[in-house]
Each structure stands twice: as C-alpha cells, then as structure tokens.
C-alpha cells in the first residue's frame, strides 16, 4: 500500500480547465472516495493518478516516487472499471491469469494466487466458465479478482457498481468494505452517488467544477459542511438552504451583514399542526406532498422562504393544509454571501431566543 499525493495538479482540455490546481493527500491504506456531480473532474483525477491521462501541470506522487513520466503499467496500480473490461473468449481463470502471464509470474505461483483470490471473492465454482454466462455481480467479482491477483500498492475503482441493480449494489458495497479491511491496501473510488460515498469511504473528497470543496471523514462532512454545495450534496434529502433575506430572522450578537444563507437538515425538523412553543426557529407553511417510504415520511412544505423538505420517522402528521416547522437553534447552519460556512454562530448564547418567521 502507498500514499498518493497530488501537488498543484491541473488538467486542461481544449484550453478549458476540468481539474484546477488540486492539492490532495490520499492516506496510505485508506478507502478514499472522490464524489461529485457529472463533469466535476473526479474521473479525470482518477485517470491522471493511474497514468491514463497526463496532467497539464503539477506532480503526482505514489509512495516515494514522482510518477509524472512513469507509464500506467509501471505505477503498481490495479484498476476496476464500470464496464468490467473482461475478455469474452477467455474463461474466468484465464481472465484473472492474463496479467500475471504478462508479468512473467511463474506458473505455480499464478495457480496459487488465483486459488487464493477466487476463494476470497467466491468465484471458485466459476473458474472454467466464460463471462457471458455469469451474472453482473459475478462479472464484477472477476474484475476485482483480476485486480487483486496483481497485489498492487493501490486499487482504483471508476464507478464499478453503476451497472448493477439496487440490491446487488448494496451487496457489493458491503463486499468491497470487507475486502478493503482484509487487504489493507489503498483504495481510491470514484462515484457520483453520495450514498455510496458515505457508506464506503473513510475519507471523502467532494469535487465540483474541478475544485475540491471539502476533504473529511463522512460524518464530519455531514455534520460540519464547509459550504452550501457540500451541505446540499451530502444528505438525503438535501439540506434546506434559504437566502437570509428571505427568512428575515433576528440574530442577537451576530454580524447580520455577514450572513447570506441559512440551512437546516430535513431530519432535524419537527413538524406539527399547532404553533409550537419553545426556544426554536419556527416556520409556518402549507403541506404540498407526503411521501411514505416505510419507516420514513418525506414532506414537501411551501413556506414564505421557499419550498422545504422534512424527513420524519413514524410521523403522526397525516394530511394537513397548515403546518409548522421548528428547528432547534443548534441545528441551524449559517453561510456567508460567498456560500462559505460561518462558524461558530452565537455559541455564547446559553438560551436561544424564539426565532419566528411571519
């Protein structure tokens, strides 16, 4: 396993920057997930680490080697792609063995490695079958085994589960987490799915428009987002974020001019049909929709500040025209006019005042 370091790495296509001056350290042995919307630069970053794309500026280090001029095959990296890239005319065994033959690994060692790896990923009964008779999950395991058998310093995954159905994706996520724990190797994983990122990674790198928005463990990003993009991208449903001038609330001891946006997570909202009493931010509104998802209920509420999503567990609120949203002051997030987080806000206030929107 090895640490990966990107120093001032940029990539331009036709004069346009798709990755901008990245400064990133991927810790040795970590499961690091690059996540962001389509076109944010995550796959390009991955391909530059692997050597499949050449960075325009900057340096890439794997371990103690600067790999700028080292070809992909000599970077000691194994890649698992979205489309598996298996050879259809070869058996499972031959697909896994192919790279070892190219590396001139002795036959006895090849056989031992293949037996060990296929036992780990549950492919032993399928060694003599062709890829076309396997399920999507089994083909994904073949791609994993082919990468694992090389014993690389770094594993790179480019949206490897996106072609699988929801149930199989969940199963494969669990298997990859267990595999990482067993191997202890550096994993770098790209996805656009924030659920995958939050459930799998121990370090999350959020990208947008070629720039890093935040790097932190999953729960830190959820609880302590750096900006409105990260706050809204992580979480299901997304954080409710309103312009401060739409909310028109009173903030004692705060510099009002600095506040541009206010946000709160849907799951931190209390919902009732009666005006609540107590120390909280209160927002009256009109219920628009109610979506039941087993133990969870998602409400869409129209308020004077804009539409708001509320996530409740075993909610007693059925259908109602007028409802009241209340949020504990400690669960409010504040951002400046550049959409960057303002912290701390009013930490010195022991007893929050009633904050109400008319």
C-alpha positions as CSV (number, residue, x, y, z in Angstrom):
1,X,0.0,0.0,0.0
2,X,1.1,3.6,-0.6
3,X,0.2,7.2,0.0
4,X,-0.9,9.3,-3.0
5,X,-0.1,13.0,-3.2
6,X,-1.3,15.5,-5.8
7,X,0.6,18.7,-5.8
8,X,-0.9,21.7,-7.8
9,X,-2.4,19.2,-10.3
10,X,-4.5,20.7,-13.2
11,X,-5.9,19.3,-16.4
12,X,-6.9,21.3,-19.4
13,X,-8.9,20.1,-22.4
14,X,-9.0,22.5,-25.4
15,X,-7.9,25.3,-23.2
16,X,-10.6,24.7,-20.6
17,X,-9.7,23.6,-17.1
18,X,-11.5,20.5,-15.9
19,X,-9.3,20.0,-12.9
20,X,-8.0,23.1,-11.1
21,X,-4.8,23.1,-9.0
22,X,-5.6,20.1,-6.8
23,X,-3.8,19.7,-3.5
24,X,-4.7,16.3,-2.2
25,X,-3.2,13.6,0.0
26,X,-4.8,10.2,-0.1
27,X,-3.6,8.4,3.0
28,X,-1.8,5.0,2.9
29,X,-4.3,2.2,3.5
30,X,-7.4,4.5,3.3
31,X,-10.6,4.0,1.5
32,X,-10.9,7.4,-0.2
33,X,-13.9,8.2,-2.3
34,X,-14.0,11.0,-4.9
35,X,-17.6,12.1,-5.3
36,X,-19.4,14.9,-7.1
37,X,-21.8,15.6,-9.9
38,X,-21.2,14.6,-13.5
39,X,-18.4,16.7,-15.1
40,X,-16.8,17.7,-11.7
41,X,-13.4,16.2,-12.7
42,X,-13.4,13.1,-10.4
43,X,-12.9,10.5,-13.2
44,X,-10.2,12.7,-14.8
45,X,-8.4,12.9,-11.5
46,X,-8.6,9.1,-11.2
47,X,-7.2,8.6,-14.7
48,X,-4.3,11.0,-14.0
49,X,-3.4,9.0,-10.9
50,X,-3.5,5.8,-13.0
51,X,-1.4,7.4,-15.8
52,X,-4.2,7.1,-18.4
53,X,-4.3,10.9,-18.7
54,X,-1.4,13.2,-18.4
55,X,-1.8,16.2,-16.1
56,X,-1.2,19.6,-17.7
57,X,0.5,21.0,-14.6
58,X,1.6,19.7,-11.2
59,X,3.1,16.5,-9.8
60,X,1.7,13.1,-8.8
61,X,3.4,11.0,-6.2
62,X,2.7,7.4,-5.3
63,X,4.6,6.4,-2.3
64,X,8.1,8.0,-2.5
65,X,8.0,8.1,-6.4
66,X,7.0,11.0,-8.6
67,X,5.1,9.2,-11.3
68,X,4.7,12.0,-13.8
69,X,6.7,10.2,-16.5
70,X,6.0,6.6,-15.4
71,X,3.6,4.7,-17.7
72,X,0.4,3.1,-16.2
73,X,1.7,-0.4,-16.2
74,X,4.7,0.5,-14.0
75,X,2.8,2.5,-11.4
76,X,1.9,-0.5,-9.3
77,X,-1.9,0.3,-9.6
78,X,-4.8,-2.0,-10.5
79,X,-8.0,-0.6,-11.9
80,X,-11.6,-1.8,-11.8
81,X,-13.8,-0.2,-14.4
82,X,-17.5,0.4,-14.8
83,X,-17.8,-2.0,-17.8
84,X,-15.5,-4.7,-16.2
85,X,-13.4,-5.0,-19.5
86,X,-13.4,-8.8,-19.4
87,X,-12.2,-10.9,-22.4
88,X,-15.3,-12.7,-23.6
89,X,-13.4,-15.6,-25.3
90,X,-11.4,-16.4,-22.1
91,X,-12.6,-18.3,-19.0
92,X,-12.7,-16.7,-15.6
93,X,-9.4,-18.3,-14.8
94,X,-7.8,-17.1,-18.0
95,X,-9.1,-13.5,-17.4
96,X,-7.6,-13.4,-14.0
97,X,-4.4,-15.0,-15.1
98,X,-3.8,-12.9,-18.1
99,X,-2.0,-10.0,-16.3
100,X,0.2,-12.4,-14.3
101,X,1.4,-14.1,-17.5
102,X,2.3,-10.7,-18.9
103,X,4.3,-10.0,-15.7
104,X,6.0,-13.4,-16.2
105,X,4.9,-14.8,-12.8
106,X,5.8,-18.5,-12.6
107,X,3.0,-21.0,-13.3
108,X,2.9,-22.5,-9.8
109,X,2.7,-19.0,-8.2
110,X,0.0,-18.0,-10.7
111,X,-2.1,-21.0,-9.7
112,X,-1.7,-20.3,-6.0
113,X,-2.6,-16.7,-6.3
114,X,-5.7,-17.4,-8.4
115,X,-6.9,-20.1,-6.0
116,X,-6.4,-17.8,-3.0
117,X,-8.2,-14.8,-4.6
118,X,-11.1,-16.7,-6.1
119,X,-11.8,-18.2,-2.8
120,X,-11.9,-14.7,-1.2
121,X,-14.4,-13.4,-3.8
122,X,-16.4,-16.6,-4.1
123,X,-15.5,-17.4,-7.7
124,X,-14.0,-20.9,-7.3
125,X,-17.0,-22.7,-8.8
126,X,-16.9,-20.5,-11.9
127,X,-13.2,-20.7,-12.9
128,X,-13.9,-22.6,-16.1
129,X,-16.9,-20.5,-17.2
130,X,-17.0,-17.7,-19.8
131,X,-18.0,-14.2,-18.7
132,X,-21.2,-14.2,-20.8
133,X,-22.8,-16.9,-18.6
134,X,-22.2,-15.0,-15.4
135,X,-24.4,-12.5,-13.6
136,X,-23.5,-8.8,-13.3
137,X,-22.3,-9.3,-9.8
138,X,-20.2,-12.3,-10.7
139,X,-18.6,-10.4,-13.6
140,X,-17.8,-7.6,-11.2
141,X,-16.1,-10.2,-8.9
142,X,-14.0,-11.4,-11.8
143,X,-12.8,-7.8,-12.4
144,X,-12.0,-7.5,-8.7
145,X,-10.1,-10.8,-8.7
146,X,-8.1,-9.8,-11.8
147,X,-7.1,-6.6,-10.0
148,X,-6.4,-8.3,-6.6
149,X,-4.2,-11.0,-8.0
150,X,-1.6,-8.5,-9.1
151,X,-1.1,-7.4,-5.4
152,X,-0.8,-3.7,-6.3
153,X,0.0,-0.9,-3.9
154,X,-3.2,1.0,-5.0
155,X,-6.6,-0.1,-6.2
156,X,-8.5,2.3,-8.3
157,X,-12.3,2.0,-8.9
158,X,-14.1,4.0,-11.5
159,X,-17.9,3.8,-10.7
160,X,-17.7,0.0,-10.7
161,X,-21.2,-0.6,-9.3
162,X,-23.2,1.7,-11.6
163,X,-24.3,-1.1,-13.9
164,X,-25.8,-3.2,-11.1
165,X,-29.3,-3.1,-9.7
166,X,-30.0,-1.6,-6.3
167,X,-30.0,-4.8,-4.3
168,X,-26.7,-6.0,-5.9
169,X,-25.1,-2.6,-5.5
170,X,-25.8,-2.8,-1.7
171,X,-24.3,-6.3,-1.5
172,X,-21.2,-5.3,-3.5
173,X,-20.7,-2.2,-1.3
174,X,-20.6,-4.5,1.7
175,X,-18.2,-6.9,0.0
176,X,-15.8,-4.1,-1.0
177,X,-15.8,-2.7,2.5
178,X,-14.9,-6.2,3.8
179,X,-12.3,-6.6,1.1
180,X,-10.6,-3.4,2.0
181,X,-10.4,-4.4,5.6
182,X,-8.9,-7.7,4.7
183,X,-6.3,-6.4,2.2
184,X,-5.4,-3.1,4.0
185,X,-4.4,-1.6,0.6
186,X,-5.0,2.0,-0.5
187,X,-8.4,2.2,-2.3
188,X,-9.4,5.2,-4.5
189,X,-13.0,5.0,-5.5
190,X,-15.0,7.3,-7.9
191,X,-18.8,7.7,-7.7
192,X,-21.5,10.3,-8.3
193,X,-23.6,8.5,-5.7
194,X,-23.3,10.2,-2.3
195,X,-24.9,7.2,-0.5
196,X,-22.0,5.0,-1.9
197,X,-19.5,7.6,-0.8
198,X,-20.9,8.0,2.7
199,X,-21.3,4.2,3.3
200,X,-17.9,3.1,2.0
201,X,-15.3,5.7,2.4
202,X,-13.2,6.6,5.5
203,X,-12.1,9.8,3.6
204,X,-14.4,11.7,1.3
205,X,-13.2,14.1,-1.3
206,X,-16.1,16.3,-2.7
207,X,-15.4,17.9,-6.1
208,X,-17.3,20.5,-8.0
209,X,-16.3,22.1,-11.3
210,X,-12.8,20.7,-11.0
211,X,-12.2,22.1,-7.5
212,X,-12.1,20.4,-4.1
213,X,-14.9,21.6,-1.9
214,X,-14.1,19.5,1.2
215,X,-12.0,16.6,2.4
216,X,-13.0,14.8,5.6
217,X,-14.5,11.6,7.0
218,X,-18.1,11.0,6.1
219,X,-19.8,12.0,9.3
220,X,-17.6,15.2,9.6
221,X,-18.8,16.3,6.1
222,X,-22.4,15.6,7.1
223,X,-22.2,17.3,10.5
224,X,-19.8,20.1,9.6
225,X,-20.0,21.1,5.9
226,X,-17.7,23.8,4.7
227,X,-20.1,25.5,2.2
228,X,-23.6,25.3,0.7
229,X,-22.5,23.0,-2.1
230,X,-21.2,20.3,0.4
231,X,-24.2,20.9,2.7
232,X,-26.7,20.3,-0.1
233,X,-24.8,17.5,-1.9
234,X,-24.4,15.2,1.2
235,X,-27.6,14.1,2.8
236,X,-30.9,12.5,1.7
237,X,-33.0,14.6,1.2
238,X,-30.6,17.5,0.7
239,X,-30.2,20.3,3.3
240,X,-32.8,23.0,3.1
241,X,-30.9,26.3,2.3
242,X,-32.6,29.7,2.0
243,X,-31.3,33.2,1.4
244,X,-31.1,35.0,4.6
245,X,-33.1,38.0,3.4
246,X,-36.0,35.5,2.6
247,X,-36.0,34.3,6.2
248,X,-35.7,37.7,7.9
249,X,-34.9,36.3,11.3
250,X,-33.3,38.1,14.3
251,X,-29.8,37.0,15.2
252,X,-28.7,38.6,18.5
253,X,-24.9,39.0,18.9
254,X,-24.3,38.1,15.2
255,X,-23.0,40.3,12.4
256,X,-26.1,40.3,10.2
257,X,-24.3,41.7,7.2
258,X,-22.1,38.6,7.0
259,X,-25.0,36.1,6.8
260,X,-26.1,35.3,3.2
261,X,-27.7,31.9,3.7
262,X,-29.3,29.8,6.4
263,X,-29.8,26.0,6.3
264,X,-31.1,23.0,8.2
265,X,-31.3,19.3,7.5
266,X,-34.8,17.8,6.8
267,X,-34.3,15.1,9.5
268,X,-33.7,17.8,12.2
269,X,-37.1,19.4,11.7
270,X,-40.1,18.9,14.0
271,X,-43.5,19.1,12.2
272,X,-46.8,19.9,13.8
273,X,-50.3,21.2,13.1
274,X,-50.2,23.5,16.1
275,X,-47.9,26.5,16.6
276,X,-45.1,25.2,18.8
277,X,-43.8,26.9,21.9
278,X,-40.2,26.9,23.0
279,X,-36.8,28.0,22.0
280,X,-36.6,27.3,18.3
281,X,-36.6,28.7,14.8
282,X,-40.3,28.4,13.7
283,X,-41.5,28.5,10.1
284,X,-45.2,28.2,9.2
285,X,-46.1,26.7,5.9
286,X,-48.5,24.7,3.7
287,X,-48.1,21.0,3.2
288,X,-47.8,20.2,-0.5
289,X,-46.9,16.4,-0.6
290,X,-46.4,13.5,1.7
291,X,-44.3,10.6,0.6
292,X,-44.2,7.4,2.7
293,X,-41.0,5.3,2.5
294,X,-41.6,2.6,5.0
295,X,-40.5,3.9,8.4
296,X,-39.7,7.3,6.9
297,X,-42.0,10.0,5.6
298,X,-40.8,12.9,3.4
299,X,-42.9,16.1,3.4
300,X,-42.7,18.9,1.0
301,X,-43.9,22.2,2.6
302,X,-44.4,25.5,1.0
303,X,-43.2,28.4,3.1
304,X,-42.6,32.1,2.7
305,X,-38.9,31.4,2.4
306,X,-39.3,28.7,-0.3
307,X,-40.1,25.0,-0.5
308,X,-38.8,23.0,2.4
309,X,-38.3,19.2,2.7
310,X,-39.0,17.5,6.1
311,X,-37.9,13.9,7.0
312,X,-39.9,12.3,9.8
313,X,-39.7,8.8,11.3
314,X,-43.1,7.3,12.3
315,X,-44.7,10.7,11.9
316,X,-48.2,11.3,13.3
317,X,-48.9,14.2,10.9
318,X,-51.1,12.9,8.1
319,X,-52.8,15.3,5.7
320,X,-53.0,19.0,6.8
321,X,-53.1,22.3,5.0
322,X,-51.3,24.4,7.5
323,X,-48.3,23.1,9.4
324,X,-45.4,24.5,11.5
325,X,-41.8,23.6,11.1
326,X,-39.5,24.1,14.1
327,X,-35.7,23.6,14.3
328,X,-33.6,23.7,17.4
329,X,-31.2,26.7,17.1
330,X,-28.2,24.3,17.4
331,X,-29.3,22.5,14.2
332,X,-29.1,25.7,12.1
333,X,-26.2,26.3,9.7
334,X,-25.1,29.8,8.5
335,X,-23.2,30.7,5.4
336,X,-21.8,34.0,4.1
337,X,-22.7,35.7,0.8
338,X,-20.0,33.6,-0.9
339,X,-21.8,30.4,0.3
340,X,-18.9,29.6,2.8
341,X,-19.7,28.4,6.3
342,X,-19.8,30.9,9.1
343,X,-18.8,29.2,12.4
344,X,-19.3,29.5,15.2
345,X,-22.6,31.4,15.4
346,X,-23.8,32.6,18.8
347,X,-22.0,29.8,20.8
348,X,-22.0,32.1,23.8
349,X,-25.8,32.3,24.0
350,X,-27.0,29.7,26.6
351,X,-30.7,30.2,26.0
352,X,-31.7,30.8,22.3
353,X,-34.5,33.2,21.8
354,X,-37.6,32.5,19.8
355,X,-36.8,32.9,16.1
356,X,-40.0,33.1,14.1
357,X,-40.8,33.9,10.5
358,X,-44.2,35.5,9.9
